[in-house]
Each structure stands twice: as structure tokens, then as C-alpha cells.
Amino acid sequence: MEIWYYLIIVFLLTYEPIYGYFDYQHFKHRVRLNPEERVRYYKKVMIGLWAPTILILSLVLVGPLTFEDIGVKGVQLHTETLGPWVTYITLGLVGAYILGLSYYLIAAKVSPKMKAQIIKMKQQELVKSQFSDIMPVSKQDKQVWTYVSWTAGITEEIIYRGFLIFALIQLFPDMSVWMILLLSSLLFGLAHTYQGLSNVIKTGLMGMFFALLYISLDSLFPVILLHALMDYVAKIGDEEVTVE
């Protein structure tokens, strides 16, 4: 079974960080000539996420890897690994973050002024973004982009939190849990090399945040729900944001 762990980790170290980076550079040139390239690229992204996820789930079906090993189980408060202080601080930060996301979501629904401010801010960020070419433009783009968001919310948590943390613990049993979480978060950040160094760091930190929540509640389900909520809030005003 360990050989499969190594193969999947090698895939995670090479496919998105290296192939994904150069493929995105080619995509930027192609999409300027043919806007329909966006949908093709989105489908390729989803395949790149579902392929390792399906392999991981296949390993569960043939054993000895189990659903419980990769976090597909009920929520249970778990303070032993991180300690009570880190666990409760993590849960407090998650609660505050959810309140913040909920505020923006509700405010955008009931306040046209707030929604206009969010759209303006997103438009400004898009102008400065290193990966604005990937953002959806047409109605079909936005529909498929929604599938990409849902795919990422589910598959990335199974891959980088559920599977990767378990695999690293099995392969390196003497390594500290903090180093395990750091490595899993680093690989998660490197999966976003196409977004530039600053966003690799940001996604790596977000990966650590997700990892701490996963360990604290001993289940992937809260992490997937938080990931989905973040993606949903991030889509506020997308229908009125234009990509130039």
C-alpha cells in the first residue's frame, strides 16, 4: 500500500505545481484567441482533481485504507493531538470566520450598497490579479466554473487533508504532527503555483487553517462545508464583474 502513497504524493508534487503552472501559461495565450478554451480548461482542472480522488477512494475499496482513515466519518471533538488550547483557539477562529462570511453573504443580499462595494473591490482585485484569464466570462463559463468550485471543495479536502495527512503519518511515523501539517499545507499551496508566489503562500496558510480544523474535529465534513461556504461567498457579484 505504501507504494501507492508515494505515487500519489509524487503526482501531487508534479502535476499541479509543475505541469499545471506551464499548462496555465499556454492556456493564457489560447484563451485570448479563443474564449471557448475556458470551458475546456475548467474540465481539465476537474479531471486533474477527480483522478487522484477516485484513486484514493479505490484504495479504500480494496483496503486496507478505510474511509475513517481519510476523515470520512462523524464529527468528534479531538483535543489530544493539538492540545486543548490550539484546538479551542482553532474552533474559535473558525466560528469568527464563519460569522464574517455570513455577514458578507447576508449584507450582499439585503444591501445594494454593500453588494456594489464588494463588486468594486473584486473588480479592482481582478485588474491586479496574475490569473484573471481563468475567471469566467460567458454564461457557460460561469456554469462550469460553479462545478469547478464544488469539485475543489470536495476533492481538495479528500486529497490534501484526509489522504495526505494520513499517508504522511504512515510513511514518516517519527515526524511531528506539526511537520506533517506543514508539509500537507505546503503541497496544497504548491498546487496553486499558477496563481503566483503570493497566492501560493496564501493558499498554503489556508491549507494549514483547514488542517487544524480537520484535526480538531476529526472529520472532513466540517472542512468541506467551510470550503464550500468560502467558495459560495467568493462568488458574490461574479455575474456583474467583468474580465478585461
N, C-alpha and C positions, 0 to 999 in steps of 0.2 A: 504493500500500500504506500510505503514511503516514496517509492519512485514516482508515483502519481502526484504526490505532494510537491516533489521537486519540479516535476514537469509543469505543473500549473503555476508555480512560483516563477519559473523561468519565463513562461508565457506572460505573466503579469509584469515582469521586468523588461520585456522586449516589445510586446505587441503595441500597447498604448504609448509607453514612454518614447519608443524609437520609431516604429512603423507608423503609429498614429500621428506623431509630430510631422514626419515628412509627407504622409498622405494628406494631412491638412494643408500643407504648403501647396501641394498640387491642386487640391480642391479649391483654394482661393483663386487660382488662375482659371480653373474650369468654370466656376460659378459665375465669374464676370462675363464669360462668353455665353453661358447657357444657364439661366436661373433654375432650370429643372434639375440641375445637379444637386441642389439642396436635398430634395427628397431621396435621391439615390444615396447621398452621403449619410443621411439620417438612418436609412435602412442598414447601411454598412455598420454604423455605430451600434445599432441594436443587435446585429448579428455578433459583433465583437464582444458584447456584454452577455448575450444569452448563451453563446458557445461554451465558455468556461463554467457558467452557471449550470447548464444541462449536464456537463461532465461531472461537476461536483455532486449533483443530485443523483447521477447514475452510480457514482461511487457509494452513495448512501444506499441505493437499492441493492447493490451486490455485496455490501458490507466490507469490513467491519465498521466503517464510518456510519454514524447514525444521525438522525435529524436533531437529536438532543445535542450532539457534539457541535453542530453548526448553529446552535441557538434557536432552532425551530421548536420552541416549547413555551409553556406558560410563563408568565411574569412572576418573578420571585425576588424579593429584596435580598441582595447578596453583598455583605459588608466585609467578608473575610479577606478577599483578595486585595482590595484597595484600602481597606481600613474604614472605620465609621466616618471619620472627618472628610476624607476625599469623596466617599460615596454620597454623603448628605449634601456636601457643597455642590457636587455634580448635579444632583437632583434639584437643588435649589436654583442653580443656574439654568437648568433645562426648563423649570417652571417659569422663571422670569422671561426666558427667551420665548416660550410659547405665549405668554401674556403679551409680549411685544409684537409677535407675529399676528396674534388675534386682534390687537388694537389696529394695526395697519389694514388688516382684512376688513374689519367692521367699518373703520373710518373711510376706506375707499368705497364701500358700498353706500354709505349714508351721506358722505360729504363730497360733493363735486369738486370743491376747492382742494381737499386733501388728495383726491384722485388726480387732479390736474398737477399738483406738486410732485406726486410720485411719477407721473408720466414725464414731466420736465426733467426730473432727476435721472430717470432711466435713459432719456434721450441724450443727456449730457454724458453719462457714463458710456453709452454706446459709441459716441463720437470718439472717445479716448480709448475705447477697447481695442485690444490686439486681435480679437476674434469675432468682430462684428459680422464678418461674412457668413458665419454659421447661423446667425439669427434668422428666424422665419420671416418671410415677406408675404407670400401668397396665402390664400385660404387653405390650399392643400398643404403648404409648408407648415402652417400653424397646427393643422390637424395631426400631421405625422409627428411634429415636434412634441405634442402632448404625449404621444406614445413613447417617444424617447425619454421624456421626463419620468413617466411611470416605470419604464424599463430600468432606468438608472436607480430610481428609488428602491426597487426590489432587488435587482441583481447586484448592485454595488455593495449592498449590505450583506447579502449572502456571501459574496466573494471576499470582500476586504475585512469584514468584521467576523461573520460566522465561520467561514472556512479558514481564512488566512491566519487568524489568531490561534485557532485550534492547531493548524498544521505547524506553525512556528513553535508552539509549545511542545508538540510531539517530536519535532526534529531537533530542537535545542532545549531539552528539559532543564538544563542548568542555567539557562538565561533568565534574567529577572523579568518579571511581568511588565515592568516599565519599559524595558528594552524591546520586549515583544510588541507592546502597544505602539512604541515609537516607530519600529520597523513597518508595522502594518499601516500606520498613518503616512509614513514616507512613501510607501508604494502607492497608496491612494493618491497622494499629491502628485507623484510622477506620472500617474495615468492622465494627468491634465497638462502635460508639457506644451501642448499646442496653444494653451492659453497664456503662456509666458511665465517667467520666473515668479513674479509677484503672486500670480494665481496658483501656482504650484504650492507656494508657501501657505496661502490662504486655505486651499483645499486640504493640505496636509494637517493644518491646525483644526479644521472642521472634522477631519477624519479622526483626530485624537478625541475631540469632543464626543463624536458618535461612539468611539471605542469605550470611553469612560462610562457612557450611558449604558452601553451593551453589557459591560461587566457588572455595573451596579444593579441592573435588573435581570441579568442572566437570561435575556431573551432578545431576539431580533425584532419582534413585533413592535415594541415602542420606538425603536430606532427607525424602522421602515415608515411608521406613521409620522414621525417627526420629519424625516426626509421628504415625505410626500407633502406635508404641510408647508415646508420651506419652498418646495418647487411650485406649489399652488399659489402661495403669496407672491413669489417671484414673477408669476405670470400676470399680476395685476397691471392692467393698462397696456398689455402687449398688443392688443388689437389697434391701438392708436399710436404706437411707437413705430417710426419709420426708419428703415435701414438705408443709408445713402451709399 
